[in-house]
Amino acid sequence: MRKLAVCGENGKQYPVFLGWDLLERDDWLEEIKFPSSFGVIVTNSRVGSLYEERVSSFFSRQGFTIQVVTIPDGEEYKNLSTVEFIYKQLLNLDLDRKSFLLALGGGVITDITGFVASTFLRGIPYFSIPTTVLAQVDSSIGGKTGVNLPQGKNLVGTFYPPAGVFIDLSFLRTLPPREYKEGLAEVAKTFFLAGGEILSLLEKREQILSREEEILEELIFQSLSLKKKIVEEDEKEKGIRSILNYGHTIGHALEKVEGYGKLRHGEAIALGMMGEAILGEKLSITPSKVVDKQREILANFHLPTQLKFKIEREEFFAALRQDKKKERGKARLVFLKDFGQPIWGVEVEEEKIGEALSYLER
Ligand SMILES: NC(=O)c1ccc[n+]([C@@H]2O[C@H](COP(=O)([O-])OP(=O)(O)OC[C@H]3O[C@@H](n4cnc5c(N)ncnc54)[C@H](O)[C@@H]3O)[C@@H](O)[C@H]2O)c1
């Protein structure tokens, strides 16, 4: 088992435990301070049917009283109606401010549960039990919570770190191949930003695709460590944290145009990274060897590197304009000068982004 301590807001640390079959042992649990013995698991129908019983009996064995709130599965339910549904369920369960939530699921669940925790009764503690690669390496730490509005992704949210994160890698065994591979897009993104020796881990294609334990643990641990370093430096995204948005400006807009759910988040990010790399090349920022290497790595994981469909430009630009990172009428993008050398806050005209899209459509 490995452990990281992540520094959240106001210098308060929260622990991240990572290991195989974490919920089969309890030696790590004594390090956590739970505010009370009453907790509520928030999960979705799919993850709940697989793991709710395991998680609930794990905590019951430790003397906790555990209830469960289940929401439907899917990004389309990451919205304010679902938030209201969860509030109502929590009120029915008589939650008080010392009770805690356990977010059991992928990024949708950790985002929405974190948002509910940050606002219910003006804030109650929550712990994350992320069950997808994406949630384990990305959404579980850093404290960003939120939901989507019809106008765009994550337009309502808070910065609210969890009280602890429990990463049981064995959950990844049941993750369907498509969801597993899309998580690798966020892992690859982190490694592209880090550069150096660590990139060679991504060459172990077969071991990664067959989910070999040793390599998977290393990938997730390294990704988390890098994200920890960045979010500790800049929790509120006033500067360097925005490098984590590499691929996300174009990616989010594509995801929106395609309708949430059709193009998976990680697939949209892979396409977004390719679009932004090609744009970087056109702007003489990103060398073509970096673009080619990035394409090769993403394709190795069967992630999309080209669009299979034409994108309606007006819709795309409308989605882009909704992106909350856009300031003063221009999108601000992250580019790679090389692997390990990201630059951020580069203002780019819409029409240039449109050109990058044309290259992706070829
Ligand atoms: N807060 C952040 O910093 C941050 C960062 C990146 C992404 N996100 C958000 O994360 C979301 C995407 O997360 P995701 O890719 O985890 O999607 P997801 O939560 O929708 O999970 C993907 C699918 O896998 C299923 N699933 C989850 N764990 C499983 C398991 N162990 N076995 C079998 N099935 C399982 C889910 O039910 C779902 O159908 C997006 O909403 C994105 O905005 C947030």
The ligand as a MOL file (V3000), in Angstrom:
LIG
                    3D

  0  0  0     0  0            999 V3000
M  V30 BEGIN CTAB
M  V30 COUNTS 44 48 0 0 0
M  V30 BEGIN ATOM
M  V30 1 N -12.8870 17.2720 -10.4960 0
M  V30 2 C -11.8840 17.0890 -11.3250 0
M  V30 3 O -10.7490 17.5290 -11.0860 0
M  V30 4 C -12.1210 16.2970 -12.5870 0
M  V30 5 C -11.0260 15.9380 -13.3950 0
M  V30 6 C -11.2690 15.1660 -14.5280 0
M  V30 7 C -12.5630 14.7670 -14.8390 0
M  V30 8 N -13.6000 15.1340 -14.0440 0 CHG=1
M  V30 9 C -14.9830 14.7090 -14.3710 0
M  V30 10 O -15.0270 13.2830 -14.3190 0
M  V30 11 C -16.1120 12.8420 -15.1320 0
M  V30 12 C -15.6880 11.6230 -15.9220 0
M  V30 13 O -15.3240 10.6260 -15.0210 0
M  V30 14 P -15.2280 9.0740 -15.4340 0
M  V30 15 O -14.5200 8.9630 -16.7130 0
M  V30 16 O -14.7350 8.3550 -14.2470 0 CHG=-1
M  V30 17 O -16.7420 8.7200 -15.8140 0
M  V30 18 P -17.9530 8.0520 -15.0140 0
M  V30 19 O -17.9880 8.4990 -13.6210 0
M  V30 20 O -19.1480 8.3140 -15.8460 0
M  V30 21 O -17.5940 6.5040 -15.0710 0
M  V30 22 C -17.5210 5.8430 -16.3090 0
M  V30 23 C -18.4470 4.6280 -16.3680 0
M  V30 24 O -17.8220 3.5390 -15.6840 0
M  V30 25 C -18.6880 3.0110 -14.7050 0
M  V30 26 N -17.8250 2.5160 -13.6430 0
M  V30 27 C -17.1470 3.2620 -12.7420 0
M  V30 28 N -16.3290 2.4920 -12.0280 0
M  V30 29 C -16.5030 1.2160 -12.4570 0
M  V30 30 C -15.9080 -0.0280 -12.1180 0
M  V30 31 N -14.9370 -0.1040 -11.2200 0
M  V30 32 N -16.3280 -1.1370 -12.7670 0
M  V30 33 C -17.2800 -1.0400 -13.7280 0
M  V30 34 N -17.8610 0.1060 -14.1190 0
M  V30 35 C -17.4620 1.2300 -13.4910 0
M  V30 36 C -19.6050 4.1600 -14.3440 0
M  V30 37 O -20.7960 3.7170 -13.7810 0
M  V30 38 C -19.7900 4.8160 -15.7060 0
M  V30 39 O -20.7580 4.1140 -16.4480 0
M  V30 40 C -16.5070 14.0150 -15.9960 0
M  V30 41 O -17.7310 14.5120 -15.5250 0
M  V30 42 C -15.3960 15.0360 -15.7790 0
M  V30 43 O -15.8620 16.3590 -15.8860 0
M  V30 44 C -13.4010 15.8780 -12.9230 0
M  V30 END ATOM
M  V30 BEGIN BOND
M  V30 1 1 1 2
M  V30 2 2 2 3
M  V30 3 1 2 4
M  V30 4 1 4 5
M  V30 5 2 4 44
M  V30 6 2 5 6
M  V30 7 1 6 7
M  V30 8 2 7 8
M  V30 9 1 8 9
M  V30 10 1 8 44
M  V30 11 1 9 10
M  V30 12 1 9 42
M  V30 13 1 10 11
M  V30 14 1 11 12
M  V30 15 1 11 40
M  V30 16 1 12 13
M  V30 17 1 13 14
M  V30 18 2 14 15
M  V30 19 1 14 16
M  V30 20 1 14 17
M  V30 21 1 17 18
M  V30 22 2 18 19
M  V30 23 1 18 20
M  V30 24 1 18 21
M  V30 25 1 21 22
M  V30 26 1 22 23
M  V30 27 1 23 24
M  V30 28 1 23 38
M  V30 29 1 24 25
M  V30 30 1 25 26
M  V30 31 1 25 36
M  V30 32 1 26 27
M  V30 33 1 26 35
M  V30 34 2 27 28
M  V30 35 1 28 29
M  V30 36 1 29 30
M  V30 37 2 29 35
M  V30 38 1 30 31
M  V30 39 2 30 32
M  V30 40 1 32 33
M  V30 41 2 33 34
M  V30 42 1 34 35
M  V30 43 1 36 37
M  V30 44 1 36 38
M  V30 45 1 38 39
M  V30 46 1 40 41
M  V30 47 1 40 42
M  V30 48 1 42 43
M  V30 END BOND
M  V30 END CTAB
M  END
